[in-house]
Amino acid sequence: MTIEEAIKTGHDLDVYIDSEMSDEESHSLDDLWQSIYDIVQLACGGIVEEDPQEVSNAITWLKEAQPLTKVYQDLDIPFTI
């Protein structure tokens, strides 16, 4: 997966709409990754309600896109559905 593919796939996630969308101005994969990570964390913590399949898709995306990030390569992804 390229950075461009990761960004497109991240934007296509249903949870993206409920995220901060902090990449809108920066167009940064790291900002997009952080936004998706945050909404997944909120969903897994029961703070926001999201479709479990969509959260699962987002977790998969986080794991696949993580090696392409600059800041988040070593961050633990502890989420489960």
C-alpha positions as CSV (number, residue, x, y, z in Angstrom):
1,M,0.0,0.0,0.0
2,T,1.3,3.5,-0.9
3,I,0.6,6.6,1.2
4,E,-1.8,7.8,-1.4
5,E,-3.7,4.5,-1.3
6,A,-3.7,4.6,2.5
7,I,-5.2,8.1,2.5
8,K,-7.9,7.2,0.0
9,T,-8.8,4.0,1.9
10,G,-8.9,5.9,5.2
11,H,-11.2,8.5,3.7
12,D,-13.5,5.7,2.5
13,L,-13.9,4.3,6.0
14,D,-17.4,5.0,7.5
15,V,-15.8,6.0,10.8
16,Y,-13.9,8.8,9.0
17,I,-17.1,10.9,8.9
18,D,-17.3,10.8,12.7
19,S,-13.6,11.4,13.2
20,E,-11.8,14.8,13.6
21,M,-10.8,14.7,10.0
22,S,-7.7,16.6,11.1
23,D,-6.1,15.8,7.7
24,E,-8.4,18.0,5.7
25,E,-6.0,20.9,5.7
26,S,-2.7,19.2,6.1
27,H,-3.4,16.2,3.8
28,S,-1.1,14.3,6.1
29,L,-1.4,10.5,6.5
30,D,-0.2,10.9,10.1
31,D,-3.1,13.3,10.8
32,L,-5.6,11.0,9.1
33,W,-4.2,8.0,11.1
34,Q,-4.5,9.9,14.4
35,S,-8.1,10.8,13.6
36,I,-9.1,7.2,12.8
37,Y,-7.2,6.0,15.9
38,D,-9.0,8.4,18.1
39,I,-12.5,7.5,16.8
40,V,-11.7,3.8,17.1
41,Q,-10.5,4.4,20.7
42,L,-13.8,6.2,21.5
43,A,-15.9,3.5,19.9
44,C,-14.0,0.6,21.7
45,G,-14.4,2.5,24.9
46,G,-18.1,2.8,24.5
47,I,-18.0,6.6,24.4
48,V,-19.4,6.8,20.8
49,E,-21.6,4.3,19.0
50,E,-20.2,2.9,15.8
51,D,-21.0,-0.2,13.8
52,P,-18.8,-3.0,15.0
53,Q,-17.9,-4.1,11.5
54,E,-16.9,-0.6,10.6
55,V,-14.7,-0.3,13.7
56,S,-13.1,-3.6,12.7
57,N,-12.4,-2.3,9.2
58,A,-10.8,0.8,10.8
59,I,-8.6,-1.3,13.1
60,T,-7.5,-3.3,10.1
61,W,-6.7,0.0,8.2
62,L,-4.8,1.3,11.2
63,K,-2.6,-1.8,11.3
64,E,-2.0,-1.7,7.5
65,A,-1.3,2.0,7.3
66,Q,0.8,2.3,10.5
67,P,4.1,1.4,8.8
68,L,3.6,4.3,6.4
69,T,3.2,6.9,9.2
70,K,6.1,9.0,10.5
71,V,5.0,9.5,14.1
72,Y,2.9,6.4,14.9
73,Q,5.0,3.5,13.8
74,D,5.6,2.2,17.3
75,L,2.2,3.1,18.9
76,D,0.4,0.1,20.3
77,I,-3.0,-0.7,18.7
78,P,-4.8,-2.4,21.6
79,F,-8.3,-2.3,20.2
80,T,-10.6,-5.4,19.8
81,I,-14.2,-5.7,18.9
